[in-house]
Structure formats: C-alpha cells, structure tokens
Amino acid sequence: MQNPKQILDIGCGTGIWAIEVADKFPGSQVYGIDISPVQPLYLPDNCHFHLENVLQGLSFHDEKFDLIQSRCLGASWPDRRWPGYVQEIYRMTKPGGWVQLLEIDPLRYCDDESMPRESPLAQCEEIIARVMKQKYEITIHGMGSKLSRHAQNAGFININQANIKSPLGKWTGGMFFFVREDVCLIVDSKGWMIAKSWAELLVSVKHVLRDGMSTATDDEINALIQAAQSELTNNSYHAYYKMYRRL
C-alpha cells in the first residue's frame, strides 16, 4: 500500500515495528496496542501506544485504518475467539484498506532429513502442542488454513497468501531471497535470532511442559529444556519454521 495514513499494529510488543513504520511514513499516524506496557517512552510524534485487550473490543471507530497488522498471536487465546478477533479487525479497516495477518507454525520442518525425528526439542514441541490443545483449547499447528477461513468469513476479499520458510540457527551461512509461486524462502545470517528466541521461549513455557510431564521432577524438566536449547545451536540440522502471511 502506498502512503497509508492510519496504521494499527495489534500485539505490538516492544513497539519496534510501529516505530519503524512511523519513521518511514512521517505523514501517517501509527498506533500500537498491547496488554503489556513494555514500549519505550521516547517515540516519533506520529507514533502512539495504547494498553488494550483486543478480545474485549478496541476503542477505535469503524473503518479507521488503512493498514492493520496482526503478528504472532496464534497462542494468545482459544480457537473459538479467532472469528470474533478477525471480525473486529474487519470493523476497523477502511474500505480498500489492507490487513496483514502473520503467524508462525511452531513445529520444525526439514527438507533434507538432517534433523532427527526424535529429539529433546521434538519432545518439547509435542508436549507443548498437546497441552495447549487439551488445557487451553489452543491449536498451535496449522494456522495457515485458519487465517484464510477467518478472513473470508469476516468479509475480506482479495486474500493473498505467502508461506515463508524461516531457518532455525546459522546453517544457512549467507543471504538470499527466493520466490517461487506462493512460497517465499527467506535465508539470512540471522537465523540465530530465531534460535535464541526459541531458547528463551522454552524457559517461559516451563509451566506448560510441567503440565504435560506430571510425573517428572523439576530437575528432569530443566534437563529437557537444556537439552532442547543445545539442539537449537546444532547447525548440522537444516531445520526451519513455517510462517504464514495473509494479506
């Protein structure tokens, strides 16, 4: 979209994306919302942050935004809340406006069989997926098809998709960008950032692992997390995560 005037970033986190967009489009007004006050205090004049819960409805009026981004919120609420969430985005989007829904599939893939099928990280992935579904009614695998269905049901048209392969670790070595049909392959020297983020995530979801390992001791759970973290730095595994983008 050329020169959007009103932009919304849902689940903005630290606000980095909103700040960069505000700098890129100085004639726009950029809003970031999140339930955590972790954004910086010093901002571009056209960047604003609000503490709001989108599941309770947002305070913005109908058809306000030219561009809305929703990023990595797939594990934030039960599956049943997604239709209402996407409908709320539709309410706030101007006719002719654009929406970007970006989600990651948190299960590793590998095309050359360099990654073992059974491993500490695979065990963590299986436990997390199972507990999130059984206890929290959150399906964290297969988000791509869901995004399309929710967008269509909300009333969006001209829905495009990109399936992005995001490498895990430093195994890619160089930098290039390859597009074939609807598949985007992003390979860069910063795959280590994803590995680092995943290592930190494993610690933050320790309570989920504990729910799925009811007979394990705390030391055993910690040992599994440490083994999985070590696996994330093994560059002989040519693994990647899939990210789905709907526009």
C-alpha positions as CSV (number, residue, x, y, z in Angstrom):
1,M,0.0,0.0,0.0
2,Q,1.3,3.4,-0.9
3,N,1.4,6.0,1.9
4,P,-1.1,4.7,4.4
5,K,-2.3,7.4,6.7
6,Q,-3.8,5.4,9.6
7,I,-1.9,2.3,10.7
8,L,-2.5,-0.2,13.6
9,D,-0.2,-2.8,15.0
10,I,-2.0,-5.3,17.2
11,G,0.1,-7.1,19.8
12,C,2.9,-4.6,19.2
13,G,5.1,-5.9,22.0
14,T,8.2,-3.7,22.3
15,G,6.8,-1.5,19.5
16,I,9.8,-1.8,17.2
17,W,7.7,-2.3,14.1
18,A,5.3,0.5,14.8
19,I,8.2,2.9,15.5
20,E,10.0,2.0,12.2
21,V,6.8,2.4,10.2
22,A,6.2,5.8,11.9
23,D,9.6,6.9,10.8
24,K,9.1,5.6,7.3
25,F,5.7,7.3,6.9
26,P,6.1,10.6,8.7
27,G,2.7,11.8,7.4
28,S,0.9,8.9,9.0
29,Q,-0.5,8.2,12.4
30,V,0.7,4.8,13.8
31,Y,-0.9,3.1,16.7
32,G,0.3,0.1,18.6
33,I,-1.7,-1.9,21.1
34,D,-0.7,-4.5,23.6
35,I,-1.7,-5.7,27.1
36,S,1.8,-5.2,28.4
37,P,3.4,-1.7,28.9
38,V,6.9,-2.6,27.5
39,Q,7.1,0.1,24.9
40,P,9.7,2.9,25.0
41,L,8.9,6.3,26.3
42,Y,10.6,8.3,23.6
43,L,8.7,8.0,20.3
44,P,8.2,9.7,16.9
45,D,5.5,12.3,17.2
46,N,3.2,10.2,14.9
47,C,3.5,7.0,17.0
48,H,1.2,6.2,19.8
49,F,0.8,3.2,22.1
50,H,-2.3,2.0,24.0
51,L,-2.8,-0.6,26.6
52,E,-5.9,-2.5,25.4
53,N,-7.2,-6.1,25.1
54,V,-8.4,-6.7,21.6
55,L,-10.7,-9.6,22.8
56,Q,-12.7,-7.0,24.8
57,G,-13.1,-4.8,21.7
58,L,-10.9,-1.8,20.8
59,S,-11.7,1.8,21.3
60,F,-11.0,2.8,17.7
61,H,-14.0,3.8,15.5
62,D,-15.2,1.8,12.5
63,E,-13.3,2.0,9.2
64,K,-10.4,4.0,10.7
65,F,-7.3,2.2,9.4
66,D,-5.7,2.0,6.0
67,L,-3.3,-0.8,7.2
68,I,-3.6,-3.2,10.2
69,Q,-1.0,-5.7,11.2
70,S,-1.6,-8.7,13.5
71,R,1.5,-10.7,14.2
72,C,2.3,-13.9,16.1
73,L,-0.9,-14.1,18.3
74,G,-1.8,-17.7,17.5
75,A,-1.1,-18.9,21.0
76,S,-2.8,-16.0,22.8
77,W,-6.3,-17.2,23.0
78,P,-8.6,-20.2,22.4
79,D,-9.5,-21.2,18.9
80,R,-13.1,-20.1,19.4
81,R,-12.0,-16.5,19.9
82,W,-10.4,-16.1,16.4
83,P,-13.6,-15.4,14.4
84,G,-14.5,-12.5,16.7
85,Y,-11.0,-11.2,16.6
86,V,-10.7,-11.1,12.8
87,Q,-14.2,-9.6,12.7
88,E,-13.0,-6.8,15.0
89,I,-10.1,-6.2,12.6
90,Y,-12.6,-6.1,9.7
91,R,-14.7,-3.5,11.6
92,M,-11.7,-1.1,11.9
93,T,-10.4,-1.5,8.3
94,K,-11.3,1.2,5.8
95,P,-12.9,0.1,2.5
96,G,-9.9,-0.6,0.2
97,G,-7.6,-0.9,3.2
98,W,-5.1,-3.7,3.8
99,V,-4.6,-6.2,6.6
100,Q,-1.6,-8.3,7.3
101,L,-2.0,-11.5,9.4
102,L,1.3,-13.1,10.2
103,E,1.6,-16.3,12.2
104,I,4.3,-18.9,12.8
105,D,3.8,-22.7,12.9
106,P,5.8,-23.7,15.9
107,L,6.8,-27.1,14.7
108,R,10.1,-27.6,12.9
109,Y,10.4,-28.8,9.3
110,C,13.4,-30.2,7.5
111,D,13.7,-31.0,3.7
112,D,16.9,-33.0,3.7
113,E,16.4,-35.3,6.7
114,S,19.4,-33.9,8.5
115,M,17.2,-33.3,11.6
116,P,16.4,-36.4,13.8
117,R,12.8,-37.3,14.1
118,E,13.1,-38.0,17.9
119,S,15.0,-35.4,19.9
120,P,14.6,-33.3,23.1
121,L,13.3,-30.3,21.1
122,A,10.8,-32.6,19.3
123,Q,9.7,-33.9,22.6
124,C,9.1,-30.3,23.9
125,E,7.2,-29.4,20.7
126,E,4.9,-32.4,21.1
127,I,4.2,-31.7,24.8
128,I,3.5,-28.0,24.2
129,A,1.1,-28.7,21.3
130,R,-0.8,-31.4,23.3
131,V,-1.1,-29.3,26.5
132,M,-2.1,-26.1,24.7
133,K,-4.9,-28.0,22.9
134,Q,-6.2,-30.1,25.8
135,K,-5.9,-27.5,28.6
136,Y,-6.2,-24.1,26.8
137,E,-8.2,-25.1,23.7
138,I,-5.5,-23.5,21.5
139,T,-4.4,-25.3,18.3
140,I,-0.9,-24.0,17.6
141,H,-0.3,-26.1,14.4
142,G,-1.9,-25.5,11.0
143,M,-2.6,-21.8,11.5
144,G,-2.3,-21.0,7.7
145,S,-5.6,-22.5,6.6
146,K,-7.3,-21.0,9.6
147,L,-6.3,-17.5,8.7
148,S,-7.8,-17.7,5.3
149,R,-11.0,-19.1,6.6
150,H,-11.4,-16.5,9.3
151,A,-10.6,-13.7,6.8
152,Q,-13.1,-14.9,4.3
153,N,-15.8,-15.4,6.9
154,A,-15.2,-11.8,8.3
155,G,-15.8,-10.4,4.8
156,F,-12.3,-9.7,3.5
157,I,-11.8,-10.1,-0.2
158,N,-8.7,-10.3,-2.5
159,I,-6.9,-12.5,0.1
160,N,-3.3,-13.4,-0.9
161,Q,-1.0,-15.7,1.0
162,A,2.7,-16.2,1.4
163,N,4.2,-19.3,3.0
164,I,7.6,-18.3,4.5
165,K,10.4,-20.7,5.4
166,S,12.3,-19.2,8.3
167,P,15.6,-21.0,9.0
168,L,16.5,-22.0,12.6
169,G,20.1,-21.3,13.5
170,K,23.2,-20.4,11.5
171,W,23.2,-23.2,9.0
172,T,22.3,-21.0,6.0
173,G,25.6,-19.2,6.1
174,G,24.8,-16.4,3.5
175,M,21.9,-14.2,2.5
176,F,19.4,-14.5,-0.3
177,F,15.8,-14.2,-1.1
178,F,13.9,-16.7,-3.3
179,V,10.3,-16.6,-4.5
180,R,8.6,-19.4,-6.3
181,E,4.8,-19.2,-6.9
182,D,3.3,-18.5,-3.4
183,V,6.3,-19.7,-1.4
184,C,8.8,-17.2,-0.1
185,L,12.1,-18.6,1.3
186,I,14.0,-16.1,3.5
187,V,17.5,-17.3,4.2
188,D,19.8,-14.9,6.1
189,S,22.7,-14.9,8.6
190,K,20.3,-14.0,11.4
191,G,18.5,-17.4,11.8
192,W,20.4,-17.5,15.1
193,M,18.0,-14.8,16.4
194,I,15.1,-17.2,15.9
195,A,17.1,-19.9,17.7
196,K,17.8,-17.5,20.6
197,S,14.2,-16.5,20.8
198,W,13.1,-20.2,20.9
199,A,15.6,-21.0,23.6
200,E,14.1,-18.2,25.8
201,L,10.6,-19.3,24.9
202,L,11.3,-22.8,26.2
203,V,12.0,-21.4,29.6
204,S,8.9,-19.2,29.6
205,V,6.6,-22.1,28.8
206,K,8.1,-24.4,31.5
207,H,4.7,-24.5,33.2
208,V,3.2,-26.0,30.1
209,L,5.9,-28.6,30.0
210,R,5.2,-29.4,33.6
211,D,1.5,-29.9,32.9
212,G,2.5,-32.4,30.2
213,M,5.1,-34.2,32.3
214,S,3.1,-34.7,35.6
215,T,5.4,-37.4,36.9
216,A,8.7,-35.6,36.1
217,T,10.7,-33.8,38.7
218,D,11.7,-30.2,38.3
219,D,15.3,-31.3,37.6
220,E,14.1,-33.6,34.8
221,I,12.1,-30.8,33.2
222,N,15.1,-28.4,33.4
223,A,17.3,-31.1,31.9
224,L,14.9,-31.5,29.0
225,I,14.8,-27.7,28.4
226,Q,18.6,-27.5,28.5
227,A,19.0,-30.4,26.0
228,A,16.4,-28.8,23.7
229,Q,18.3,-25.5,23.9
230,S,21.5,-27.2,23.0
231,E,19.8,-28.7,19.9
232,L,18.8,-25.2,18.7
233,T,22.5,-24.4,18.2
234,N,23.3,-27.5,16.2
235,N,23.9,-26.2,12.7
236,S,24.1,-29.6,11.2
237,Y,20.3,-29.7,11.5
238,H,18.9,-27.8,8.4
239,A,15.6,-27.0,10.1
240,Y,13.2,-24.2,9.6
241,Y,9.8,-22.9,10.8
242,K,6.9,-22.1,8.6
243,M,5.4,-18.6,8.8
244,Y,2.1,-17.8,7.1
245,R,1.1,-14.4,5.9
246,R,-2.4,-13.4,4.7
247,L,-3.0,-10.0,3.1
